[in-house]
Structure formats: C-alpha cells, structure tokens
Amino acid sequence: KRQSEAISLARKVDPQGKRTIGVITKIDLAEKGIAKKLLAQGEENIKVGLGFIAVRNRSQIEIDGGIDAKTSRKLEKEFFNKHDELAEVPYSYKGIKQLCDKLIDVQSEKIFNCVPSIILEVDSKISQLKKQLSTLPVLCSNQDQFAYLFRNMVTDFNRCLLAHFRGEENSFSIQLVPYFTQAILE
C-alpha cells in the first residue's frame, strides 16, 4: 500500500514520470523477483524516468547497537554482494552512494541547464535598472553638497525627535523632498 501511495504522489507532481527516481527502501525485506522490479523489466513493473535504486538502511536493532553510517554502508555492500538476485544487478541500481551520485548528477544537469537563462534575466534586470538610474538627477556632485544635505537632514531629524518627545502631533514628518529638490536646483 505504501508503494502505491508514493507512486500516486509522484504521479501528481510528475505525471510523465520524467523527473522521478524510485528508491526501494528496506530491500532486505523484499520479495522474490525484486531484481526485475529494480531494473523495471516486465509489463507489470512501474516505469520511472530516472530509474530505481535500492538501498539497505540500518535496522532499528543496528541503530540501537550503535552501528554507524560507515559500517552500515559496508553492511549494505555485503548484503548486495551476497543476495541471490541482487548480486547480478549492476551497481548503478543499488546503494546509498549510487543514490547520492544520481541525485548529484540530476541536480548538476538541472543547474547547468538553468543557469544561462538566469544569467540572461539578471543581466536584463541590471540593464533596465542602469537605464532607470541614468534618468535620475545627481543629488550631490561633490562632498560639500553632500555634507550640506546630510547636515540639514540630521538637523531636521533632531527637531522632529524633540517634537515627538514633547508629545507634539505629526512630529515625525521629515520631508526629504525639499532637500532633494534643493540639491537638484543648485
């Protein structure tokens, strides 16, 4: 039942199965004929675009016994080598390492395919923003103008702050437009 739930969820987001990787967990509990299913051979078997990979995870007993991930990978490899059916299955279909490698390959390909369009979009936005920026007036053409503008803004801010502490209404109504207008006109 869980297998059909996972497949139905995958079909919802990837109806053609092109982006789906099937991961068979608890392979050590699998029934006879699992190798054909893993290789997606036969009409009754589920087909997914990126294939299947079988993994053997640590059992609860192994976890409780302190088996670490490195030892678990070693046990996984031994399991696949000794299994009647799975020993003959190519390594690209089995193991956590192969699953990680597959995921890295899929992600790398996706990035490789998407990056050029992202770069074009970013370059286009930069160009648009530079064009918009070039239409804005220069507010301060030198350090003295900037100092004058900044000093007046700080003075106005102090005035508003003091008015606010006195409880005067609308005390925080600093108007930057006069400074910018003044700088533009100068």
C-alpha positions in Angstrom: 0.0 0.0 0.0 2.8 2.5 0.8 4.4 1.8 -2.6 1.2 2.8 -4.3 0.8 5.9 -2.1 4.3 7.0 -3.0 3.8 6.4 -6.7 0.5 8.2 -6.8 2.1 11.2 -5.1 4.9 11.2 -7.6 2.4 10.9 -10.5 0.6 14.1 -9.2 3.7 16.2 -9.5 5.4 14.4 -12.4 2.6 12.8 -14.5 5.0 11.5 -17.2 7.5 10.3 -14.6 10.4 12.0 -16.3 11.7 13.6 -13.1 11.0 10.7 -10.8 13.6 8.5 -9.1 12.3 5.4 -7.5 14.0 4.4 -4.2 13.4 1.0 -2.9 14.0 1.0 0.8 14.2 -2.0 3.1 15.5 -4.0 0.2 16.5 -6.7 2.6 12.8 -7.4 3.2 11.9 -7.5 -0.5 10.1 -10.5 -2.1 11.5 -12.8 -4.8 11.6 -11.1 -8.2 12.8 -7.8 -6.8 15.7 -7.6 -9.3 13.2 -7.4 -12.3 11.3 -4.7 -10.5 14.5 -2.8 -9.7 15.5 -3.0 -13.4 11.9 -2.1 -14.4 11.7 -5.2 -16.6 8.3 -6.7 -17.4 5.0 -5.2 -18.3 3.6 -5.1 -14.7 6.5 -3.1 -13.4 6.3 0.6 -12.7 8.4 2.8 -15.1 10.0 6.0 -13.8 12.1 8.3 -16.0 15.2 8.3 -13.8 15.1 4.6 -12.8 15.1 2.8 -9.5 17.8 2.5 -6.9 17.6 0.0 -4.0 19.1 0.9 -0.6 19.5 -1.0 2.6 19.2 1.2 5.6 20.2 0.4 9.2 17.6 -1.7 11.1 16.4 -0.5 14.5 18.5 -3.2 16.1 21.6 -1.9 14.3 20.8 1.7 15.3 20.3 0.6 18.9 23.5 -1.4 18.7 25.5 1.7 17.7 26.1 0.8 14.0 27.4 4.0 12.4 26.8 5.1 8.8 30.2 3.9 7.5 29.6 0.4 8.9 26.1 0.5 7.6 27.4 1.2 4.0 29.8 -1.7 4.4 26.9 -4.0 5.5 24.8 -2.7 2.6 27.5 -3.6 0.1 27.9 -7.1 1.7 24.2 -7.6 1.5 24.0 -6.8 -2.2 27.1 -8.9 -3.0 25.6 -12.0 -1.2 21.9 -11.7 -2.3 20.8 -14.3 -4.7 19.1 -11.9 -7.2 20.7 -8.6 -6.4 24.3 -9.7 -6.7 23.8 -9.7 -10.5 22.2 -6.3 -10.7 24.6 -3.5 -11.8 26.0 -1.3 -9.0 24.3 1.8 -10.5 21.0 0.4 -9.3 21.9 -0.2 -5.7 23.3 1.5 -2.7 23.2 4.8 -0.8 26.4 6.1 -2.6 24.8 5.4 -6.0 21.6 7.2 -4.9 23.7 10.2 -3.8 25.7 10.2 -7.1 22.4 10.0 -9.1 20.9 12.9 -7.2 24.1 15.0 -7.7 24.1 14.2 -11.4 20.4 15.2 -11.7 20.9 18.4 -9.8 24.0 19.3 -11.7 22.3 18.8 -15.0 19.3 21.0 -13.9 21.7 23.7 -12.7 23.7 23.5 -15.9 20.5 23.9 -18.0 19.0 26.7 -15.9 22.0 28.9 -15.2 22.3 30.5 -18.7 18.6 31.7 -18.6 19.1 33.0 -15.1 22.2 35.0 -16.1 20.3 36.5 -19.1 17.4 37.5 -16.8 19.7 39.1 -14.2 21.7 40.9 -17.0 18.4 42.2 -18.4 17.3 43.5 -15.0 20.7 45.1 -14.4 20.4 46.8 -17.8 16.9 48.1 -17.0 17.9 49.4 -13.6 21.0 51.1 -15.0 18.8 52.8 -17.6 16.4 54.0 -14.9 19.2 55.1 -12.7 20.7 57.2 -15.5 17.5 59.2 -15.8 17.7 60.3 -12.1 19.3 63.6 -11.3 22.6 63.7 -9.5 21.8 64.9 -6.0 25.3 65.7 -4.9 28.0 66.4 -7.3 30.7 66.9 -4.6 31.4 66.3 -1.0 30.4 69.8 0.2 26.9 69.4 -1.3 26.6 66.0 0.3 27.7 67.4 3.7 25.2 70.3 3.4 22.4 68.0 2.5 23.2 65.5 5.2 23.6 68.2 7.9 20.2 69.6 7.1 18.6 66.2 7.2 20.1 65.4 10.6 19.1 68.8 12.0 15.5 68.2 10.8 15.6 64.7 12.3 16.7 66.1 15.7 13.9 68.7 15.5 11.3 66.0 14.8 12.7 63.8 17.5 12.5 66.5 20.1 8.9 67.4 19.0 8.0 63.8 19.3 9.3 63.6 22.9 7.3 66.7 23.7 4.2 64.9 22.5 3.5 67.1 19.5 1.4 65.5 16.9 2.8 64.6 13.5 6.3 65.1 15.0 7.8 62.5 12.6 7.2 64.1 9.3 10.7 64.6 7.9 10.3 65.8 4.4 13.3 64.7 2.3 11.8 66.1 -0.9 12.9 69.7 -0.1 16.5 68.6 0.3 16.5 66.6 -2.9 14.7 69.4 -4.8 17.1 71.9 -3.4 20.1 69.8 -4.4 18.6 69.3 -7.9 18.1 73.1 -8.3 21.5 74.0 -7.2 
